[in-house]
Amino acid sequence: MKSTIDAKAFASALKKIKGVLRRSTIPELEQVFVEFSEKRCRLTASDLETWMSVELPAKGEAFSFAFSDTNAVTRASAHFKGSLTLDLDEKAHTLRLSCGNKGGTFQTLDAALYPTKPKLEPAQRYQIKVNDLYERVKSVSYAALDREDQPVRSGVRFTDKRVWCVDGYRMAINESAALTVKEPFIVRASSLLHLREFNKCKGELSVEGKYIAVKSKDLTLVCTRLEPTDELQIEHTMPKSYAESYSVDRKQYMEALNYLRDCCRDHVRATVAFDNGVLSLRDNDGNYSVAVTMEGTHEIGYNFRLSYMREALKQFDGEPRVWIKTSSSVSPIIITAGGADTAMVLPVRRMEAAAAHAA
C-alpha cells in the first residue's frame, strides 16, 4: 500500500503533535498513529487524556498504521524535501519512506490496536483566536498544581470571561471578553499548553460532555474535561476590601527577588519577609535583605514563598508597575496592574516560618 505526501509538511506535523506522547503501558500510545485516505493523511498522538491530530493533503491508497519508533522517523523526516512516498507492507509490519535519493525502512504497529479517538457532538461552540487563548492559558498556568492525586488543581478553569488557576496556595486570573463561556469547565493545564502548536490562526473551541476541542483548518486538539471536586468561585476567594494598597516598579521588585533567590540554597521553598519596604531572607549561610521603592502605605508586614511571588510577577511581564494589596499578615496578597490579570499569593504565617527555620 502506497501514498505520497509533501515531505516538509509531514515532518512539521510530526513535530507538532509528538509532544503529546508519554510513556505508557500501551505501546501504541507511545507512538504517532497515521491514517491515509485517497486524498488526506491524518497523524494523531494521544495519551488517552489528550488527542492531537494534523490533517494534510495526500495522494494514493487508504491504509493506516502506528510507528514503532516515532523519534527515529522524525529524525529521518527532517532531512526530506519534495515528494515523500510511504509504502506499507502490512504482513511484514514494515514501512518504507522514500524521498529523492534518501530513504529508510521502519517497523510499524497494528493500527487495530490503537485507541479510538472520541467522537464529539459539541453543545457549545466559540470562535476564537487560538494564539490569544494560548497566551491566556500560559499566563495563568503557573498556578496549576502538577499532581496526579489532585487532578482538578492541575486544571485551567473557564468561568464566563475568566480563565483562571488555583492550587490552594496561589491563584492567577486572566479576564477577556474575547471568550465568554456559557457553562464553566476545567481542563488540565498541561493539555491546553499544546495550543502553542497552532501558532497564529483562527479556530473554534467546542465543548461537549467529557471533552473540549480546539480546531483550526488542519489541526485539532481534544482534551478531557476534569470533574470539579470543589465549589470554588473567584468571588468567594478574593477579598472584598483591603487595608493597604501600594505600587512598586515591577522590574525593580523582580530584581530584588532574584537577588534573594541567588543568595539562598533552596530558593524553591525559601520564605521572604516583607517589612516597611524591605525584603529579607534568612538562610543557613547568612541573612540577606534588599530595599524596594514603594508608593503608598505599606506598614503591614508579612511573609511569602519566594518562588510563588516570582511566578506571580511574571504574569505581569511588560507592565511597568504593579499594585500590591493586603489587609493583614495572614490575608491573601493580591497583585494587579490595572488590566486583565490578577494574581493572589497566600502568605506564610510568621510563627510557622520561624518554627521551620528553627527546625
Wavefront OBJ file of the C-alpha trace (Angstrom):
o trace
v 0.000 0.000 0.000
v 1.441 3.310 -1.088
v 0.774 7.059 -0.782
v 2.669 10.288 -1.345
v 2.746 13.468 0.696
v 4.772 16.672 0.939
v 7.877 15.794 2.937
v 8.251 19.138 4.699
v 4.593 19.202 5.777
v 4.864 15.617 7.050
v 7.972 16.382 9.118
v 6.379 19.545 10.531
v 3.208 17.644 11.502
v 5.206 15.018 13.384
v 6.988 17.704 15.389
v 3.732 19.473 16.219
v 1.966 16.507 17.779
v 4.692 14.259 19.201
v 4.872 16.386 22.367
v 1.578 14.793 23.463
v 3.207 11.355 23.685
v 4.101 9.977 27.113
v 5.441 6.726 28.498
v 2.643 4.170 28.661
v 1.942 0.526 29.382
v 0.160 0.545 25.992
v 2.963 0.546 23.353
v 0.756 2.179 20.705
v 0.211 5.233 22.942
v 3.930 5.992 22.825
v 3.741 6.403 19.052
v 2.082 8.524 16.370
v -0.844 6.928 14.538
v -1.129 7.535 10.763
v -4.252 7.204 8.578
v -4.276 7.653 4.810
v -7.380 8.094 2.670
v -7.273 8.729 -1.070
v -6.732 12.471 -0.626
v -5.836 13.081 3.025
v -3.377 11.962 5.680
v -4.166 12.307 9.380
v -1.465 11.991 12.061
v -2.605 11.549 15.679
v -0.868 11.453 19.058
v -2.669 10.610 22.304
v -2.150 9.755 25.956
v -5.857 8.856 26.402
v -6.463 12.211 28.082
v -5.326 14.421 25.209
v -5.588 13.838 21.465
v -3.819 15.964 18.859
v -4.272 15.474 15.123
v -2.951 17.094 11.943
v -4.535 16.603 8.527
v -2.509 17.022 5.329
v -3.176 16.602 1.593
v -2.035 13.234 0.213
v -2.448 11.019 -2.848
v -2.680 7.258 -3.020
v -4.259 4.299 -1.281
v -6.136 4.122 2.009
v -4.276 2.430 4.873
v -3.287 3.034 8.494
v -0.590 2.079 10.997
v 1.284 3.306 14.077
v 5.011 3.892 14.093
v 7.086 1.678 16.370
v 9.734 4.413 16.777
v 8.300 7.883 16.151
v 11.538 9.591 17.166
v 13.527 7.695 14.531
v 11.025 8.623 11.813
v 11.058 12.252 12.979
v 14.852 12.426 12.755
v 14.889 10.965 9.246
v 11.979 13.104 8.024
v 13.796 16.291 8.960
v 16.149 15.653 6.006
v 13.466 15.001 3.380
v 12.433 17.591 0.763
v 9.897 17.376 -2.027
v 7.545 14.442 -2.510
v 7.671 11.733 0.162
v 6.424 8.206 -0.612
v 5.214 5.899 2.167
v 4.996 2.225 1.208
v 3.436 -0.078 3.840
v 3.855 -3.850 3.930
v 1.007 -4.870 6.240
v 2.074 -8.504 6.562
v 5.673 -7.705 7.455
v 4.663 -4.620 9.522
v 7.296 -2.516 7.767
v 7.133 0.969 6.260
v 9.452 2.238 3.542
v 9.964 6.013 3.293
v 11.437 7.288 0.015
v 12.284 10.886 -0.844
v 14.680 11.654 -3.690
v 17.948 9.854 -3.028
v 17.108 9.293 0.668
v 15.041 6.610 2.314
v 14.538 4.370 5.311
v 12.648 1.279 6.443
v 10.880 1.201 9.810
v 8.821 -1.257 11.829
v 5.125 -0.463 12.391
v 2.444 -1.443 14.896
v -1.008 -2.795 14.095
v -3.495 0.038 13.514
v -6.311 -2.046 15.010
v -4.661 -1.818 18.432
v -4.650 1.998 18.517
v -7.331 3.514 20.822
v -10.299 5.129 19.124
v -10.451 8.916 19.169
v -13.620 10.197 20.929
v -16.477 11.338 18.714
v -17.721 14.791 19.606
v -21.161 16.336 19.362
v -20.482 19.870 20.627
v -23.061 21.546 22.856
v -21.178 24.860 22.928
v -19.178 26.471 20.113
v -16.993 29.583 20.276
v -14.960 31.289 17.556
v -11.507 32.157 18.890
v -8.021 33.341 18.014
v -6.114 30.274 19.127
v -2.849 32.044 19.916
v -4.676 34.552 22.132
v -6.229 31.696 24.098
v -2.843 30.005 24.403
v -1.267 33.194 25.781
v -4.072 33.489 28.341
v -3.660 29.879 29.442
v 0.111 30.224 29.616
v -0.118 33.382 31.738
v -2.124 31.638 34.495
v -0.902 28.027 34.245
v 1.895 28.563 36.794
v -0.816 28.458 39.495
v -1.917 24.959 38.495
v -0.752 22.186 40.835
v 1.089 19.438 38.953
v -0.088 16.426 40.972
v -1.858 13.322 39.694
v -3.626 12.734 43.029
v -5.318 16.162 42.812
v -6.176 16.458 39.110
v -8.705 19.286 39.436
v -5.990 21.542 40.883
v -3.899 20.857 37.783
v -6.658 22.418 35.703
v -7.351 25.695 33.983
v -10.848 26.878 34.887
v -13.078 28.639 32.377
v -15.774 30.764 34.004
v -17.649 33.369 31.919
v -14.928 35.793 30.701
v -12.266 34.459 33.047
v -9.543 31.887 32.631
v -8.004 31.018 35.995
v -5.994 28.525 38.036
v -5.842 27.892 41.775
v -3.705 25.339 43.609
v -4.551 26.154 47.222
v -1.534 28.429 47.744
v -1.978 30.935 44.924
v -4.386 31.948 42.210
v -3.949 33.502 38.759
v -6.764 35.105 36.768
v -6.977 36.488 33.245
v -10.162 38.173 32.073
v -11.079 38.926 28.466
v -14.323 39.477 26.576
v -12.768 37.658 23.596
v -14.164 34.412 25.045
v -17.218 34.191 27.286
v -18.326 30.621 28.029
v -21.930 29.759 28.850
v -21.137 26.929 31.250
v -17.927 26.617 33.313
v -15.464 23.799 32.693
v -11.970 22.692 33.754
v -9.174 21.246 31.596
v -5.701 20.117 32.632
v -3.185 22.920 32.036
v -0.585 20.588 30.506
v -3.128 19.544 27.846
v -4.078 23.105 26.919
v -0.456 24.212 26.598
v -0.299 22.191 23.359
v -2.242 25.123 21.881
v 1.164 26.681 21.222
v 1.427 24.452 18.132
v -1.486 26.247 16.442
v 0.561 29.434 16.051
v -1.439 32.495 14.964
v -4.683 31.274 13.445
v -8.417 31.444 13.934
v -10.256 28.404 15.190
v -13.217 27.023 17.063
v -13.454 25.976 20.686
v -16.209 23.435 21.258
v -17.433 21.867 24.488
v -19.180 18.507 24.603
v -19.807 16.258 27.589
v -16.483 14.899 28.771
v -14.341 16.790 26.257
v -13.362 20.134 24.797
v -11.877 20.534 21.336
v -9.960 23.291 19.585
v -9.941 23.094 15.798
v -8.255 25.121 13.094
v -8.128 24.353 9.375
v -5.821 21.325 9.703
v -5.060 20.908 13.413
v -7.284 19.536 16.196
v -6.679 19.304 19.944
v -9.124 17.282 22.064
v -8.816 17.402 25.868
v -10.661 15.522 28.581
v -12.590 17.727 30.989
v -11.804 17.410 34.700
v -14.625 16.729 37.107
v -14.861 19.533 39.703
v -14.287 18.306 43.258
v -14.862 21.711 44.827
v -17.233 24.632 44.515
v -14.578 27.303 44.260
v -15.681 30.646 42.882
v -13.494 33.680 42.356
v -15.988 35.915 44.129
v -15.758 33.789 47.290
v -11.964 33.608 47.180
v -10.982 37.229 46.538
v -11.121 39.729 49.425
v -13.799 42.411 49.124
v -11.626 45.201 50.574
v -8.020 45.888 51.583
v -6.360 47.800 54.419
v -3.332 48.738 52.302
v -2.586 49.239 48.620
v 0.751 50.340 47.198
v 2.560 50.176 43.873
v 6.063 49.005 43.009
v 8.269 49.074 39.957
v 7.787 45.524 38.670
v 11.292 45.228 37.244
v 12.917 46.506 40.450
v 10.824 44.185 42.592
v 11.724 41.196 40.420
v 15.417 42.102 40.566
v 15.157 42.212 44.365
v 13.593 38.756 44.456
v 16.220 37.439 42.036
v 18.939 38.698 44.371
v 17.427 36.809 47.297
v 16.906 33.710 45.152
v 20.539 33.647 44.099
v 21.736 34.091 47.688
v 19.919 31.117 49.228
v 20.425 27.394 48.723
v 16.808 26.266 48.480
v 15.088 29.042 46.544
v 12.045 26.869 45.781
v 10.971 26.653 49.440
v 12.632 29.837 50.703
v 10.466 32.311 52.645
v 10.856 36.075 52.286
v 9.793 38.568 54.953
v 8.428 41.970 53.952
v 8.590 44.882 56.432
v 8.394 48.589 55.643
v 9.695 48.327 52.102
v 12.478 45.840 52.898
v 12.558 42.251 51.688
v 14.681 39.920 53.812
v 15.593 36.255 53.838
v 17.301 34.093 56.456
v 19.411 31.213 55.229
v 21.807 28.843 56.943
v 24.654 30.711 55.270
v 23.550 34.205 56.255
v 20.851 36.874 56.357
v 20.085 38.905 53.244
v 17.978 41.989 52.624
v 17.104 44.418 49.848
v 15.071 47.629 49.943
v 12.400 48.306 47.323
v 10.888 51.713 46.493
v 7.127 51.713 47.027
v 4.402 54.287 46.541
v 1.581 54.185 49.066
v 1.089 52.908 52.615
v 2.968 49.690 53.366
v 3.036 49.237 57.138
v 1.656 45.660 57.278
v 4.404 43.047 57.380
v 4.040 39.538 56.029
v 5.989 36.539 54.773
v 5.633 34.798 51.426
v 7.134 31.943 49.456
v 9.861 33.400 47.230
v 9.146 31.160 44.231
v 5.411 31.915 44.359
v 5.882 35.681 44.297
v 8.383 35.493 41.414
v 5.943 33.459 39.325
v 3.112 35.855 40.153
v 5.178 38.835 38.967
v 5.975 37.035 35.698
v 2.255 37.071 34.941
v 2.638 40.848 34.528
v 5.569 40.839 32.103
v 5.586 44.085 30.157
v 3.823 46.075 32.867
v 5.944 48.908 34.344
v 4.244 48.859 37.756
v 2.088 46.508 39.781
v -0.186 47.190 42.764
v 0.010 45.033 45.867
v -2.991 44.884 48.204
v -3.422 43.205 51.572
v -5.167 43.613 54.927
v -3.048 41.718 57.477
v -0.057 39.413 57.867
v -2.322 36.416 57.239
v -4.545 37.877 54.484
v -4.148 37.000 50.800
v -1.631 39.141 48.912
v -3.259 40.469 45.728
v -1.221 41.690 42.745
v -2.742 43.632 39.832
v -1.624 46.047 37.132
v -4.969 47.619 36.375
v -5.587 45.355 33.383
v -6.894 41.872 32.633
v -4.644 39.991 35.058
v -4.898 39.357 38.787
v -2.665 37.192 40.960
v -3.099 36.064 44.541
v -0.397 34.612 46.810
v -1.213 33.303 50.257
v 1.232 34.469 52.943
v 3.320 32.176 55.123
v 2.368 32.614 58.769
v 5.209 34.262 60.584
v 5.253 31.850 63.532
v 5.279 28.898 61.145
v 8.172 30.374 59.216
v 10.163 30.910 62.422
v 9.467 27.375 63.622
v 10.517 25.925 60.278
v 13.772 27.875 60.380
v 14.488 26.774 63.949
v 13.903 23.125 62.990
l 1 2 3 4 5 6 7 8 9 10 11 12 13 14 15 16 17 18 19 20 21 22 23 24 25 26 27 28 29 30 31 32 33 34 35 36 37 38 39 40 41 42 43 44 45 46 47 48 49 50 51 52 53 54 55 56 57 58 59 60 61 62 63 64 65 66 67 68 69 70 71 72 73 74 75 76 77 78 79 80 81 82 83 84 85 86 87 88 89 90 91 92 93 94 95 96 97 98 99 100 101 102 103 104 105 106 107 108 109 110 111 112 113 114 115 116 117 118 119 120 121 122 123 124 125 126 127 128 129 130 131 132 133 134 135 136 137 138 139 140 141 142 143 144 145 146 147 148 149 150 151 152 153 154 155 156 157 158 159 160 161 162 163 164 165 166 167 168 169 170 171 172 173 174 175 176 177 178 179 180 181 182 183 184 185 186 187 188 189 190 191 192 193 194 195 196 197 198 199 200 201 202 203 204 205 206 207 208 209 210 211 212 213 214 215 216 217 218 219 220 221 222 223 224 225 226 227 228 229 230 231 232 233 234 235 236 237 238 239 240 241 242 243 244 245 246 247 248 249 250 251 252 253 254 255 256 257 258 259 260 261 262 263 264 265 266 267 268 269 270 271 272 273 274 275 276 277 278 279 280 281 282 283 284 285 286 287 288 289 290 291 292 293 294 295 296 297 298 299 300 301 302 303 304 305 306 307 308 309 310 311 312 313 314 315 316 317 318 319 320 321 322 323 324 325 326 327 328 329 330 331 332 333 334 335 336 337 338 339 340 341 342 343 344 345 346 347 348 349 350 351 352 353 354 355 356 357 358 359
